[in-house]
């Protein structure tokens, strides 16, 4: 659904600017806002910079899509500290935004709190399961379907029979990705050994490097995970080891570290967020937690690189088709261990 206006404004706002604005309802771009009072206005909160080539970059792609396809004015507030999320949600609501999107399950609590204060503003949290039946909803994809393929490829590539998964924080979506990876690895090799850990920080490469180094020292020779700007720490650890491969996520990141990135799981929430935005605009948003399984028309989940054997890539496509058709049933497990 394309909005009536062809123009679209995408404004990058820092969390610091929003927080310093207090509760006055003012914005760092008052002129643009005053001239667009009748526009459909959307705000997006991200946990890190949108140039991370990963999760937050997907938030920017979603913002661009909403602006282009839905005629919206979109503000992106980068690197919002989790403890400040309610303040940032509240300020966007006070400034008259129609829809405020928390990009990550870690922004669920603030959405629950502030949605009760602003019943006329719609709140959406991605990679979450919060809902209130009216103005608060969420969406997630069957992340385990995508990450099943990661674990499968890790096990197929491993020469030691030991692989590693490095996450940051555990909440339902990240746990589902972790367990999906484990299921895929065990499907490929029932005897595989899997080391998993959470560093506590999506953005800290030092913590990620320390975790990756520990796993490598325990025999892991293929690593994956759920990180943002912390991923370079994993690349460094793999490169130092000399014979360790890494599978990243969200986009094909091979050129960032072509000596160690063997593939990337090609995920995106843009398609699903766009569908949710359309319901907000047409008045059918129901405040539900929506869950999207792997579509059969998704395209290849894994990126192809010169480090990935051709026959293994072709085999991966066959496994993916079995997941999409339901022949392989991947369990959705949100357990934090």
DALIN-V118984 format. One record per pair of residues at least 6 apart in sequence whose ideal C-beta (glycine too) atoms are under 6 Angstrom apart, sorted by sequence separation. I is the first residue (numbers start at 1). GAP is how many residues later the second one is. If there is no record, write none. Layout:
# DALIN-V118984
<<I	GAP> <I	GAP>>
This chain:
# DALIN-V118984
<<27	6> <50	6> <66	6> <131	6> <201	6> <238	6> <279	6> <322	6> <50	7> <67	7> <167	7> <185	7> <254	7> <48	8> <66	8> <80	8> <92	8> <115	8> <130	8> <199	8> <238	8> <253	8> <102	9> <129	9> <154	9> <185	9> <199	9> <304	9> <46	10> <50	10> <128	10> <17	11> <63	11> <77	11> <89	11> <167	11> <212	11> <223	11> <253	11> <111	12> <182	12> <199	12> <234	12> <252	12> <46	13> <63	13> <122	13> <123	13> <124	13> <125	13> <126	13> <127	13> <165	13> <248	13> <111	14> <197	14> <246	14> <302	14> <13	15> <44	15> <246	15> <119	16> <165	16> <247	16> <248	16> <249	16> <108	17> <245	17> <250	17> <11	18> <107	18> <112	18> <178	18> <44	19> <208	19> <301	19> <108	20> <115	20> <195	20> <272	20> <89	21> <115	21> <239	21> <85	22> <105	22> <108	22> <208	22> <212	22> <235	22> <238	22> <9	23> <99	23> <100	23> <101	23> <102	23> <103	23> <104	23> <105	23> <195	23> <221	23> <222	23> <223	23> <224	23> <42	24> <82	24> <86	24> <90	24> <209	24> <213	24> <85	25> <89	25> <93	25> <111	25> <195	25> <202	25> <203	25> <205	25> <208	25> <212	25> <216	25> <235	25> <202	26> <203	26> <204	26> <208	26> <86	27> <203	27> <205	27> <209	27> <50	28> <86	28> <93	28> <170	28> <202	28> <205	28> <209	28> <216	28> <296	28> <49	29> <294	29> <42	30> <143	30> <147	30> <151	30> <155	30> <294	30> <48	31> <150	31> <151	31> <154	31> <162	31> <163	31> <164	31> <165	31> <166	31> <167	31> <168	31> <40	32> <41	32> <42	32> <43	32> <44	32> <45	32> <46	32> <144	32> <148	32> <152	32> <156	32> <140	33> <143	33> <147	33> <151	33> <155	33> <168	33> <39	34> <143	34> <147	34> <151	34> <155	34> <168	34> <45	35> <148	35> <149	35> <152	35> <266	35> <144	36> <148	36> <152	36> <265	36> <36	37> <155	37> <266	37> <263	39> <264	39> <263	40> <166	42> <45	43> <129	43> <59	44> <166	45> <262	45> <263	45> <127	46> <262	46> <43	49> <177	49> <164	51> <252	51> <254	51> <174	52> <10	53> <43	54> <41	56> <164	56> <10	57> <41	57> <42	57> <43	57> <44	57> <45	57> <46	57> <47	57> <162	57> <163	57> <40	58> <45	58> <162	58> <167	58> <8	59> <18	59> <44	59> <160	59> <163	59> <164	59> <165	59> <166	59> <167	59> <168	59> <8	60> <165	60> <160	61> <13	62> <15	62> <45	62> <159	62> <158	63> <9	64> <10	64> <11	64> <12	64> <13	64> <15	64> <158	64> <15	65> <19	65> <157	65> <5	66> <105	66> <2	67> <3	67> <3	68> <19	68> <27	68> <105	68> <154	68> <25	69> <18	70> <21	70> <25	70> <154	70> <18	73> <150	74> <157	88> <150	97> <150	115> <146	119> <146	121> <139	133> <139	137> <126	143> <183	147> <145	149> <137	150> <180	150> <136	151> <137	151> <138	151> <139	151> <140	151> <141	151> <142	151> <124	152> <135	152> <142	152> <149	152> <134	153> <149	153> <133	154> <179	154> <47	155> <48	155> <132	155> <146	155> <131	156> <156	156> <176	156> <131	157> <122	158> <131	158> <176	158> <175	159> <129	160> <175	160> <175	161> <172	162> <122	163> <170	166> <152	167> <149	171> <56	172> <55	173> <54	174> <52	176> <52	177> <145	178> <48	180> <48	181> <99	181> <148	182> <145	185> <144	186> <144	188> <58	192> <55	195> <54	196> <53	200> <65	205> <70	207> <62	208> <61	209> <65	209> <58	210> <58	211> <62	211> <66	211> <1	277>>
